[in-house]
Amino acid sequence: MGLIMAAAQAIGNTLKDQWLEYFICPSLPAGTLMVQGQKQTKGNNKGNDNVITNGSGIVVADGQCMIIVEQGRVMEICAEPGEYTYDIGSQPSVFSGKFGAGLVASFKQGWNDFKHGGDKAVDQRVYYFNTKEIMGNMFGTQNPIPFRIVDRNIGLDLDSSLRCNGTYSFYIADPMQFYQFTTGGNFNGTFTRESNNLDMQLRSEFLKALQPALGKLSTLGIRYSDLPNHTNELCDALNEALADKWLAQRGIKIGEVIINSATIPPEDHDMIKQAQRAAINRDPNMAAATMVGAQAQAMQDAAKNTSGAMNAFMGMNMAQNAGGMNAAQLFAMGQQQAAPAPAAAPAAAPAAASWTCSCGTVNSGKFCMSCGSPKPAPAHGWTCSCGTVNQGKFCMECGKTKPADAPLYRCDKCGWQPEDPANPPKFCPECGDIFDENDAQK
């Protein structure tokens, strides 16, 4: 058995005129979730309404999903609008439409169950589902819900309670699950949102899942007053909290959530406002402006006190002096914080001829000015007959000329001199010039 997509046939005749039996469902009202398809016949009105004749026509409209049930088991399913022919000799078919692979998987599971325990079909029915969003489901929290208020700007972490109200929508996401676990199997007529107290049950489960969903939003730092702007996050959190109950058992999901209002107790609201106002004064400029405004108001109040204006001004000055900080100082502090930090002064370079003694004193002469130790001789260079090690052309102690067989090297390109002038590297590290006889000092 299976469904075959019907092609357009004879010009001027509709398919239902050619079918002896066909099933069709008009547009479903907003509150209707599922209806049984009624058999329409042409000429023969004595057939069983719960038996589908081979070659019957079945029409599926937009926003609908159709299933064929045999002996209480779903045997065919179609979620794609169109006209189909029922063929007993073909294999079961699935036209998943917008439901995709999830519907195919649900159908395969049901078909396997039927093959292992099914009986010969004596009861066949066609059902149509409303797959559009079912809107206008109102909710409101009769009892306050625990809500954690986090404001990282002022370091606030407060456990409060929340009352909110609004509306939500839901839709049938898995028709097979909805048929098996919500409608309770075969039925005649229409299944609406009020049937079996479904609307009341969904509202109760929605409010139960609202608490963990709001808790997840509070951990993200979303304020209660900003909840109407985060309905997408709330919808995702609710679907996650209701996944096992609604989607797995009833085949429905939440489409959209709208928050009309969200309030907390007045004492918590006032406390948060006071904490936010107090946090403003962490900025010296704002604190100074607050102080100036308070002083101006105090001066106006003192001026109105005709009998004791002098005493009022004296009290105002005493309060200002007792505060430990005046407005001018706060403004100066704010300007200092706003000004860019001065660049660190470069460290003073030591004098070219200075040297550091082993005692830590920096000297410029031949002997240490603190301990009298002589200036250490350079570690490299040529040694004069007087015992002084030099790096220049003349001895810095006795003035003798450097011997010709003691060459000293300095780069003739950039002037770089190695630490040991008598043993230079192969190349100058500054400019890359090779050290040769051109770099030897005569």
DRENRO-968550 format. One record per residue: residue in three letters; x, y, z negated of N, C-alpha, C, CB in turn. Coordinates in steps of 0.1 Angstrom, whole numbers, plus 5000, padded with zeros to 4 digits. Each point is the difference from the previous one (the first is absolute). Glycine has a CB too. Layout:
BEGIN
AlaXYZXYZXYZXYZ;...
This chain:
BEGIN
Met500849885000499250125000500950125000498149884988;Gly501450235018500850125000499350115007502049865000;Leu498650265000499450125007500950035012499150094978;Ile500249945033500650045012499650145004500149755008;Met500850334995499750145004499250005013502150094988;Ala496749975012499249995011500350125010498249904986;Ala501950075027500350105010498750065005502149885006;Ala498050235000498850065006499549925012500950234994;Gln497849755006499549915010499050085009500249804984;Ala498750135020499250065011499750144998499049785003;Ile501150305008499850145000498550034997501950045016;Gly497850054975498750044998499449924988499850065024;Asn500849834971499549934989501050004989498749855016;Thr500850164972500950004988500249854996499250234992;Leu501849755001500349864996498949944992502550055001;Lys496950034990499049944991498849965008500850144982;Asp499049925030498949955008500349865006499450245006;Gln501949734996500349875006500149894989501250125018;Trp499149924970500149904989498649964996502250094992;Leu497649785005498749964995499950034985499949825017;Glu501250184976500150034986501250104998498949784993;Tyr500950324999501250084997499850064986500350055025;Phe500850004969500050064987500650145001500349774989;Ile499050325005500550145001499650074986499750015026;Cys501150094971499850074987500050155003501149814987;Pro497950265010500050155002501050064991497650005007;Ser502550134993500950084992499649984985500550175018;Leu500549814974499849974986500050124991501149785003;Pro497950244988500050124992501250014991497549995000;Ala502750124994501350024992500049914988500150245007;Gly498849734987500149924988499849855002499150194989;Thr500849775024499949865004501449945002497750045010;Leu502649854984501349945001500049885010500650084977;Met498349855023499949875008498549975002502249924990;Val497650035023498649965003500149875008499250245000;Gln499749685000500049885008499550045013499649854980;Gly501050105031499650025013498749935004502450045006;Gln496750025000498849945004500049965014498850144984;Lys500749735018500049955014498950065008501049784991;Gln499450265021499050065009499949895012500650254994;Thr498249715009499849905010499250065012500049824982;Lys500150105029499350045012499249885005501750185006;Gly497049814992499249895004499849894990500850065023;Asn500249904970499949894990500150064986501049845017;Asn497950154976500050054986499849894990499050215009;Lys501249674995499849884991501349954994498049945013;Gly503250124991501249954995500350034985500950025023;Asn500049914971500450034986500850125000500049764994;Asp499750344997500750124999501449984995497950124996;Asn502449774997501349974994500849905009499150054977;Val500649955035500849925010500350085012499049784992;Ile502350235012500450085011500149915012501350164985;Thr498049875025500049925012501350035009497550005000;Asn503049895006501250025008499750095012500749774994;Gly500150335008499850105010499350124995500049825016;Ser499850194971499350124995500950125001498649864984;Gly500850265016500850125001500150074986499350035024;Ile501850034973500350074987500650135003500249784988;Val499250335007500550135003500550064987498350035019;Val502950034982500750064988500250155003501149784993;Ala498450314999500150145002501250064993497550025003;Asp502850115000501150074993499750004985500550145021;Gly500649854971499850014985499349884994499950245003;Gln500149655005499449874995501049895001497750085006;Cys502149824986500749875001499049894999502250094990;Met497949815018499049895001500749874996498750125018;Ile500649794975500449874997498949905003501650094982;Ile498849795021499049895002500349904989499950035025;Val499149934968500149914988499349875003500250204984;Glu500549705014499449865001500149934986500549995025;Gln498449974970500049934987500850084989499949785013;Gly499950354987500750084990501450035003498549914984;Arg502150045027501450035003500150095012500649784991;Val500450315009500250105011500749925011500150204985;Met499249805027500549925011500550095012498549824994;Glu501050305007500450105010500050144994499049855019;Ile501950234986500050144995500450095011500649924977;Cys498850205024500350095010499950144995499249845018;Ala501950244983500050144996500250105011500849924978;Glu499150035035500250085012498750035006502349915004;Pro497350214998498850035007499949945014499850224987;Gly499049735016499949945014498849905000502450035004;Glu497549905007498949905002500749865002498450185010;Tyr501149724983500649875000499049895002501750094984;Thr498849805021499249885003500549894990499650075025;Tyr499449874969500349894991500149875007498850124982;Asp502449815018500249885007500449894990500750135021;Ile498549774979500249894990501349925004497549984996;Gly502850015017501149925004501450064999498449905015;Ser501750234981501350074999500549994986499450155019;Gln501849884979500750014987499550124992502049875009;Pro498150134978499750114992500950125004499249864981;Ser500250265019500750125004500050114990499549945024;Val501450144976500150124990500350125008500849854981;Phe498350255019500250135006500250094988498649955021;Ser502750074975500350074987499750155000501749824996;Gly498450245016499850145001501050084991497649965005;Lys501950144987500850084992500649934988498650195008;Phe500849694988500449934989501449935002497649974993;Gly502750005019501349945003500349864995500850245000;Ala500549744997500449864996499449964987502150045013;Gly497550054978499549964987498749925002501150204990;Leu498049855019498849935003500249865006498950225003;Val502149775006500349875006500449904990500750125021;Ala500249934969500449914990498949954991502250115000;Ser496949984996498849964992499149905007500150224989;Phe499749805024499249915008500649865001499150205013;Lys502249804989500749875002499949924987501650105016;Gln498549974972499849934988498649944998501750154990;Gly497349935013498649954999499849895010499350224993;Trp501249785019499849905010500749874996499950175018;Asn501349834976500649884995499249944988502250105006;Asp497249984986499249954989498749935006500850184985;Phe498749875026498849945006500349875006499050235004;Lys502149765003500449885007500249884991501150145017;His499349894971500349894990498749974992502450074999;Gly496650015002498849964991498750055007501550024980;Gly498550015032498850055007499149895004501250205007;Asp497549834994499049915005499550055014499349944976;Lys499949985030499450035013499150134998500149765008;Ala500050335001499350134999498549985001502050125009;Val497249924981498650005001499550144997499949754994;Asp501050345001499550134996501150105006498849924979;Gln500850175030500950095006499450144999500949835016;Arg499950274979499550134999501150105005498649934980;Val500950195024500850115004499850114990499849935025;Tyr501450134970500050114991500850115006499749854980;Tyr499850275017500750125005500450084987498750015022;Phe502650044979500550084988500250155005501249794991;Asn498650305000500250145002501550034996497650064996;Thr503349965014501450024997500450154999500449795012;Lys498650304988500350144998500150034985498750065021;Glu501950064976500250034986498650034994502350105005;Ile497649844983498750034992500450114990499249765002;Met500250365001500450124993499050044990501250085020;Gly499150024972499150064990499849924988498950095018;Asn502249834978499949924987500550094989500349785012;Met498950274979500450104990500549924988498350165008;Phe502649914985500649944987500250124991501149805012;Gly499050164975500350104989500449924988498350175010;Thr502649894983500549934988499250044988502349995009;Gln496849924986499250034988500950014988498149885010;Asn502950044989501050004989501350055005498949824988;Pro501950265005501250065005501049895002499650214988;Ile501349815022501049905004501450054995498649935021;Pro502249994973501350044995500850055013500049844980;Phe500750275018500750065011501350074994497950035014;Arg503249944992501350054995500350125009500849784992;Ile499550345001500350125007501550034999497650094996;Val503049915016501550025000500350135008500449754998;Asp500350354995500450125007501550024997497750104997;Arg503149865013501450004998500650145000500149785011;Asn499150324994500550135000500250064985498850035023;Ile500349924968500050054987500349894990498450185006;Gly502049704999500349894991498849954993502350094998;Leu496549915008498849964993499749855004499150245000;Asp500649684990499549865002498949984989502349925009;Leu496550084996498850014991499049895004500350244996;Asp499349684994498949905002498750074997501549814994;Ser497750205016498750074999498949905005501150235003;Ser497749824999498949935006499350085011499649884978;Leu499950055032499650075012498549955003502450015009;Arg496850094995498749975006500050055014498950024977;Cys500549905032500050045014498749945007502650025001;Asn497150045010498849955008500350035014498450034981;Gly500949905028500250015014499249905008502350104996;Thr498249875016499449905008501149915007498050155004;Tyr501649735000500949925007499349925011501449984980;Ser499349975030499449925010500749875001499450215013;Phe499949694992500749875002499549945013500149964975;Tyr500649945029499649935013500349854999500450225013;Ile499049714996500249855000501349985008497549954998;Ala503550004995501349975007500249865004500950184986;Asp498349735008500149855004498649954999502449974991;Pro496950035021498649955000499849864994499650155020;Met501449764983499849864995500050004985501149915021;Gln499850164973500050004985498850074994502550015001;Phe497050095006498850074996498849905000500950225008;Tyr499049705003498949915002500049894989500050055025;Gln501249894973500149894991499950034986501449905017;Phe499250224978500050024986499150124995502349925002;Thr497250155007499150124996498549975003501950155004;Thr497849805008498649985003499549874994500350135021;Gly500649784976499649874995499649905010499450124980;Gly501049895032499649905010498850045009500949834985;Asn498450075020498950035009498950084993500549795013;Phe498950304994498950084995499250055012501350074979;Asn497549975018499150055011499850154997498949785004;Gly501150305007499750144999501250094999498049934988;Thr502150165003501050114999500750004987498750145016;Phe502649884984500850014988500550155000500749755000;Thr498950324989500450144999500950024988497850075010;Arg502750054988500950034989499349994987501250155014;Glu497549854985499249974988499749864997499050225003;Ser501349695007499649864998501049944990499249985024;Asn500249934968500749934989500850104991500249805016;Asn499250324983500750104991501450035004498549934981;Leu501850065033501350025004500550144998499649835017;Asp499650274985500450144999500450034985498550075019;Met500849884972500350024986501349934996497550024995;Gln502649865010501249924997501350065005498649805000;Leu501350255013501250075006500350124992499449915022;Arg499650174974500350124992500749974987498050115011;Ser501649794982500649964988501549955002497749944991;Glu502549995019501449955003500850125005499149775005;Phe500350325002500850125004500550084988498650015022;Leu500550014969500450084988501049934991497750105000;Lys502249765000501049934993501450015006498249844993;Ala501850165020501350015007500550145001499449815014;Leu499750294983500550145000501050034990497750065008;Gln502349884980500950034990501549965004498249964983;Pro502149925021501449975004500450085013499749774990;Ala499350265018500350085012500550144996498449875014;Leu500850194977500450144995501349994992497650074999;Gly502649824994501349994993501250005009498849874982;Lys501050065030501150005009500350145006499349765006;Leu499650324996500250135005500750094989498049975015;Ser501650014973500650084989501549984999497850004988;Thr502749885014501449975000500850075011499549784989;Leu499750265022500750075011500050154997499249835016;Gly500350214972500150144996498950095007502449974997;Ile496549965008498950075005499150054989500149865021;Arg499650274979499250064989498549975002501750184997;Tyr497649814993498549975001499350105008500149904978;Ser500350235022499450105008500349995014500150154981;Asp500949775023500449995014499549875006502050144995;Leu497249784997499549875006499250025012500049924977;Pro499250185025499250015013500950015012498250114987;Asn503149935011500950015012500849885002500150244996;His499749654996500749885001499149885001501950104988;Thr497049925020499049895001500549885008498250174998;Asn502849855011500549895008500849914990500150145021;Glu500849924971500749924990499149934990501950165002;Leu497049904994499049944991499349885007499750224988;Cys500049805025499349895008501049885001498650175013;Asp502649854990501049895001500149934986501350125018;Ala498849964971500149944987498849924996501550194993;Leu497349865011498849924997499949875008498950224995;Asn501549795018500049885008500949894995499450145020;Glu501849914974500949914994499549944988501850135009;Ala497549954983499449954987498849905003500850214988;Leu498549815023498849925003500349895011498650204994;Ala502749785009500349915011499549864997502050145006;Asp498249814982499649874996498549984999502249974988;Lys497150145007498649994998499250035012500450064976;Trp499950055031499150045011500449935013499750224989;Leu501649795015500449955013500049855000501450215004;Ala499249734986500249855000498649934998502450034991;Gln496750035001498849934996498850055008501049964978;Arg499050175025498850065006500350055015499250064977;Gly502049945026500350045014499850155003499449775006;Ile500650324984499850145002501250084995497549974998;Lys502750155007501050094996499550144998501749865012;Ile499050224980499650144999500550085012500149984975;Gly499050105030500450085012500550144996498449885013;Glu500950194978500450144997499550034986500050075024;Val500750014968499650054987500050155000500949794989;Ile498150275006499950154999499850034985499150035024;Ile501750054970499950044987499450145000502049874992;Asn496850145002499350134999500650094988497949895010;Ser502350054979500650074988500749904991498250175001;Ala502849894992500849924991500350094988501049855018;Thr498650114970500250094989500649924988498150145007;Ile502649934984500549944988499450084988502249935011;Pro498050024977499450074988500550154999499949784988;Pro499350315008500450145000501250034991497650065003;Glu502649874986501150024992501449965007498549964979;Asp501449935029501249975007500350105011499549764995;His499450285012500250105010500650134995498049915012;Asp501550144976500650124994501449984996497750074992;Met502649815003501449984996501050005011499149864981;Ile500550085030500850005012500250145006499249775005;Lys499850314995500150145004501050084991497649995010;Gln502349994977500950074991501449955003498250024983;Ala502049855019501449955002500650065013499449794987;Gln499750225023500550055013500350154999498649835012;Arg500650254980500350144998501350024992497550055001;Ala502749864989501250014992501249975008498749944980;Ala501249965030501149965008500450125009499349764999;Ile499950335004500350115009501250084993497650015009;Asn502450004978501050094993501349935000498250104986;Arg502049795020501449945001500850085009499149774995;Asp500250305014500750105010500250134992499049885021;Pro502350174978500250124992499250125006502249924994;Asn497750095019499350115006498549994997501650015019;Met497849874981498649994997499850034985499749825018;Ala501250134973499950034986500150154997501049784995;Ala499950295013500150144998498750075005502549995003;Ala497049975008498750065005498949984990500849965023;Thr499249924971498949974990500250094987499949765008;Met501450264988500250094989499750145003501849854993;Val498550205019499750145003498550025001502150015013;Gly497149894992498650015000499450004986500049885022;Ala500550034969499650004986500350134993500349765000;Gln500950305003500350134994499150115005502449924997;Ala497350085015499250105006498649994994501350005021;Gln498249884977498649994994500150044986499549815015;Ala501650164978500150044986500050154998501249794995;Met499550275014500150155000498650065002502449995009;Gln496849955001498750055002499149984988500249955024;Asp499949934969499249984988500450094989499849765007;Ala501650274992500450094989499550145002502049864997;Ala498050185016499650145003498550024997501850015018;Lys497449884983498650014997499750014985499549885021;Asn501550084971499950004985500350144995500649764998;Thr498450335002500350144996500350024986498450065017;Ser501249864974500350024986501449954996497549984995;Gly502949925011501349944997500949975011498949914980;Ala501250185030500749975013501549994997498350125013;Met502249964977501450004997500449864994500050254996;Asn499249704995500249874994500049895010499150084979;Ala500049945031499849905011501349995008497550035000;Phe503050095004501250005008501249944992499150205012;Met501049834975501149954992499949854999500050214987;Gly498849735012499849865000500449945013498250024984;Met501550045027500449955013501550005002497850095009;Asn502950024986501550005001500649894992499950255004;Met499549734984500649904991499849865006499550144980;Ala499449845027499849875006500949985012497650004993;Gln502750115014500949995012501449974995498650165013;Asn501949914976501349974995500149864994500350254995;Ala498749704999500049874994500149895010498750094981;Gly500949945032500049905010501349955004498050105008;Gly503149984989501349965004500450025014499849834983;Met499350215026500350025014499050105005501049775003;Asn499550345004499050095006499949985015500650174982;Ala498549905024499749985014501250035009497650064996;Ala503250055000501150035009501049895000499750244995;Gln500649704993500949894999499549885009500750074977;Leu498049905022499549895008500150035015498449954982;Phe501350175022500250035015501549995004498050154998;Ala502949894993501449985003500449865001500550214989;Met498949715002500349855001499549945013499949994975;Gly498950065029499449955013500950045012497750014990;Gln502850115010500850045011501349935000499050224999;Gln501549754989501349924999499849865006500750144980;Gln498249805017499749865005499850005015499049944978;Ala500450175027499750015014501250035008497750074995;Ala503350004999501250045008500949885003499950234989;Pro500749775022500949885003501250004991499250015024;Ala501249874973501249994991501250055007499049804989;Pro501950285004501250065006500949895004499750214987;Ala501049815024501049905005501250004990499350035024;Ala501149854974501249984990501250075006499049784992;Ala501750305000501250065005501149905002499450214987;Pro501349815024501149905003501150014990499550025024;Ala501049874973501149994990501250085005499249784991;Ala501450305000501250075003501249915004499250194985;Ala501349845026501249915004501250044992499049985024;Pro501849934972501250034993501050085009499749804985;Ala501250285008501050075008500949915008499950184982;Ala500549875029500849915009501349954993499150135019;Ala501549954972501349954994499849944986501150185013;Ser497649804983499849954986500249855000498350194996;Trp502049774992500149864997499549974986502049985016;Thr497649894982499449974987501049914992497750015010;Cys502550044978501049924991499349884994501250214995;Ser499649705000499449884994499250034987501949875009;Cys498350254985499250044989498650065004502150044987;Gly497749985026498850055005500050155003498949834987;Thr502250245011500150145003500350025015500750054976;Val498650055030500350045014501050115000497749935007;Asn503450055000501150095000500350055014500949894979;Ser499850225022500550045013501550025000497950115003;Gly502849874986501550025000500749864999499750224988;Lys501549795009500849875000499849924988501750115014;Phe497949964975499849934987498650024995502450034995;Cys497149874997498650014995500050104989499649765005;Met499450334996499950114990499549954986499650165019;Ser500049724980499549954987501049914993497750015009;Cys502949894999501049914994501450015005498149854997;Gly502150235013501450035005500549895010500450124979;Ser498849785024500449905009500350055014498749834988;Pro502450135019500350055013499049965010502450004994;Lys497550075017499149975011500449875007499550255003;Pro499749654999500449885006500450025015498549874984;Ala502550075020500550015014499149935009502450024992;Pro497450025020499249925010500549865001499550215013;Ala499549704989500449865001500649965013498149964985;His501850125026500549975013500850125005498149835004;Gly502750145006500750105007501549975000498450174992;Trp502549935009501549975000500650054987500050025025;Thr501049924971500650034987501350085002499049794989;Cys501050335005501250095001501149944991498550205005;Ser502749854997501149964992499950044986501450025020;Cys497750084977499850044986499049914993500550235007;Gly498949685001499049904994498650045002501749954983;Thr498050175023498650045002499449935013500550224988;Val498349735011499349945011499250115007499949774989;Asn500450255024499350115007499349955013501850154992;Gln497249935012499349975012500150115011498449874986;Gly502450235011500250105010501449995006498450154988;Lys502049965020501350005006501250044991498850065021;Phe500850004967501050044991499649954986500550215013;Cys500549774979499849964986499450114992502049845001;Met496950134992499350104993500750034986497949935011;Glu503250004986500750024987501350085003499049794990;Cys501850165020501350075002500150065014501049834985;Gly498050155023500050075013500849935011499750204988;Lys500949685010500849945010499149955012501649934982;Thr499050075030499349955012499849855000500950205013;Lys497949764993499749865001501049935009497550054996;Pro503049845000501049925009499349975013501249914980;Ala499650085031499449975013499549855001501650175010;Asp498949744982499649865000498849984991502349935006;Ala497150174989498849984991498850085007501449974979;Pro498049975032499050075007498750014991501049925022;Leu498350194979498750014994499050035012501050094978;Tyr497849855020499050015011498850094996500849775008;Arg498850305002498750084999499450005014500950154980;Cys497849835020499349995013500250135008498349844991;Asp502250165021500250125008498750055006502349935004;Lys496649994995498750045006499150074990500149815016;Cys499850144972499050064990500750044988498349865009;Gly503050114989500750044988499949914988499850225008;Trp499549664994499849914988501449944996497649955007;Gln502650054980501349944995499749884991501150235001;Pro499549665002499749884992500550014985500149875021;Glu499450054971500450004986501549974998497749934993;Asp502849985015501449975001500550055014499949804984;Pro500750325016500450065013501049925007499550224992;Ala501349705001501049925006499549875007501650104984;Asn497249865012499449885005498650025004501549864985;Pro498350205027498650045004499349875006500850245005;Pro497949774996499249895008500350015015498250004982;Lys501349905025500250005015499250125006500449754999;Phe498450284996499250105006499550104989499349845018;Cys500550284986499550114991498549974997501750175009;Pro497949824978498649974996499150125003500849844983;Glu499750285020499250115002499750025015501050114980;Cys499949875029499850035014500349885009500550234995;Gly500249664999500349885008501350015008497649975001;Asp503150134997501350015008501049904994499650255005;Ile501249695004501049914996501250074994499349845018;Phe501350104971501150064994501349955008498850014977;Asp502050095028501249975007501050114997498849885019;Glu502350134989501050094997499650155001501649835009;Asn497250194998499550145001499550054987499449965024;Asp500249944967499450044987501150014989497849885007;Ala503450084996501150004990500550154998500749765006;Gln499450284982500550144997501550005000498050044985;Lys502550055023501450015002500750084989499750005024;
